[in-house]
Amino acid sequence: MKRVQFIVLLLTGILLTGGSRFACAQYQYGRIDSVKKSVTTSTKVWVVNTPLDEERTQYTISAHVQDRIITGTYELSATESEPPPEWVSGYAVQLEVSGDSLYLRSSTGSLRLHITQRKTAGPMRPITAEEKKRLAELDIAPRAPESMIGFSKAGGDKAAVPEPVPPPPPPPPPATGTVTVRSTPYLSEVFVDGDSMGYTPAKIALVPGKHSFRVEKPGYTPWTKVMTITAGSELTLDATLVKK
């Protein structure tokens, strides 16, 4: 009987102490691994034999945390903006995984993504003290007490004049190249470096360097090509798939 009481008390203690730690997820340190943009054009409606095309912009962002790479996607919309230009490979961020959602945040912006891939990787490069200090500021909400609003530090009734805040520097121009992928037959799926980028015709922005392209459709032999992208380049790929 005493043994049963001990087990019940032990389980109760776990629920009251350790169990609460898992009630809500905690932000972790991570680094941006890659940011990819794909633009897919589709015909929304035909008006007098003229197609009205609609562009769909999707971002694929990968983040390195501990020994994992977590990849998520989201579509550009009125409520979701483009990722901050500072989010390049190696940029330090805070992240939180909740179910199939990935939350990324930094001092320059935050985004919510739908997780599409998780894979193991080598250890993440440690976060420096300066990066930790910058990210720690996200958890601080500096706000003067209501009793101090409109009063000077000396206790007088003179309204405090806030110091002017200098405007942020303009973001650097994006160092990417653009590739337009077309195919025969139409609406074939496009993969870049193994990641799906939507369906043809697709306009894809990529960072400079070598990239592998694969275009495939059920019933056809996949089409592949390796290309080197340079900053500011605008290239076109025409893929002709052969039936199996």
N, C-alpha and C positions, 0 to 999 in steps of 0.2 A: 504494500500500500504506500509506504514512504517513497519507494522507487518511482511509482506512478506520479505521485505529487511532485517529485523532483523534476521529472520530464516535463510535466505541464508548466511548472514555473520556468524551466529553461526555455521552452518554446515561447512563453509569454514575454520573456525578457528579450528574445531575438526580435519578436514582432514590434516591441516598443522601442528598441534601440536601433539595431542594425537594419531591420526591415524598412525603416523610414528613409534610409539612404537611397533606396531604389525606387522610392515613390516618384521622384522627378529626376530627369537626366541632368547631367552637369556638362558645362562647356569644357572642351579639351583644347589643348594647343595643337595646331596643325599647320601645314604649309600648302599653298596652291601648287598642284602638280602641272596642270594644263588647263587652258581655256580655249574652247573651239566653238566657232559660230557657223551655222549652216542656214542657208536661205533656200526654201523650196517654193517654187512657183506652180500654182495649180489654177485651172480654169474654174471660176466660181459660177459664171453664167454666160450664156450666149445671147447677144443682142444683134439682130439682123445679120446673122452669119459672122459676127465679130465677137471673139472671145474676150471676156473681161477677166483678166488674171488677178490672182490674189497671192501676195507673198507671205510666207510663214517663216518667221525667224526663230530658230531654236539654239540655245546655248548648251554645251556639254562641258561641265566643269569637274575636274578630278582633284581631290585633296588627299594629301599624304598625312596620316596620323599614326604614330607609333610604327607598326610594321605592316600597315594596310594602306591600300589605295581605294578610296571610295569615290565612285563616279555617279553624278546625278545630272538631270536635265531639267530645263524649264523653257517655256515659250515667252518671247517678248510680248508684253501686252500693256494695257493702260495702267495696270497695277504693278507690273514687274518691269523694272528698268534694266538697262545694260549693266553688266558687271563693271565695277570700278576699273579704270585703266591701270591702276597700280597692281591689280591682281595678275601678276605674271608668275612664271615658275619660280618657286622658292619663297614667295611672299607669305609672311606669317599671318595666320588668322586664328580665330576661335571657331570651333565647330561643335555641333550637337546632333546626335543621331537619335531619331524618335520614330520607331517603326520603319516605314519605307521613305521617311522624309529626312533630308540633310539640311541643317541650318548652318550657314556660314556668315560670319560677321567680322568686321574690322573697323578701324577708325574712319575708313573711307566709304563704308556701305555694308549692307547685309542682304542676303538672298535666301530663299527657301527653294530646295530642289527635290525632285523625285528620284530616289536612288534606283539606278539601273544596273550597277555592277559593284561587286566587292571582290578584291583580290589581295593576296599577300604580297609584300614587297620587302625590301631591305629596311633597316632602321631609319627613321626620319632624322634629318640633321637637327641637332638640339636647338631649342629656342634660346636666343641670346638674352642677356639681362636687359638690354635696351628694348628688344622686342617685347619681352614680358612687361616692362614698364608701360609701353605704349598700349598693349592689349588690356592691361589692368585698369586703364582709365575708362574702359567701356563699362566697368561695373560701378563706377563712381558717378553719381548724379549730383554735381555741385549745385546747391540751391540755398540762398540765404534764408534764414528763419523769417517767418512772417512778421515777427516782432521787430526785425531789423530793417524791413523794407521802408524806404523813405527817410531813414535816419543815418547820420554819419557815425563813424566808429566812436567819436567822442561823446555820443549820446545826444547831440543836438538835433534840431528838427530840419536840418538841411538835407535835401535829397542827395543821395549818393550818385555821382556821375560815372557811369561805366566807362572803362577805358576803350578806345576804339580798337576794333579787331581788324587786323589787316586782311584783305581778301586773299583767298587761297590761290596759289599759283595755277596757271592754266595747265590742264592735263597734257602730257606729251602726245604727239600724234601716234596713232596705232601703227606699229611696225609689223604689218601683215601683208600677205599677198592674196589675191582672189582667184579662184578656179571655178569656172562654170562647167558643169558636167551634164552632157546630153547623151541620149542613148536611143538605139533602135533595138528592141521595141521600147515604147514610151513607158514611164512609171516603173523603171527598174530601180532596185535598192542600191544605194551608194554607200560604200564603206571606205573610211580613211584611217589608215593605221589600225585597222581592226574594229573601229567604232562606227556604228551606223549613223549616217548623216541625212537620212531621209530618202526621198525618191526623185528621180530625174523628171524634169530638168531641175538641177540644184545649183545654187551659187554659194560657194563655201569660202570663208576667210580662214587662212592658215598662217601660222608663224613660219618664218623663213627656215629652210632646211629641206632634207629629203623626206618625202611622204609617199606611202604606198596606197594606190587606189584600186578598189575592186568593185565592179558593177555586176550584179547578178539578178536573175529572175527565174522562178521555177520553170523547168523545161528547157532551159538554155545553159550553155557552157559559160561559166563566169569569165569576165573580161578583167584583166589586171594590167596595171602600169605603175612604174615608179618615176616620180618627177621631183625636181628640185625647185622649191619656191623661194623667191626673193622678195624683199620688202617692196611694196608698191606694184608688184607685177599683176597683170590681169591675163589669165590663161584660159583656154577652152579645151575641153576633152570631149571627143565624140567617140562613144563606145558602141560598136556594132556586135551584138550578141548572136551566136550561132546556135540553132536548135540542136538538141542532143539527138 
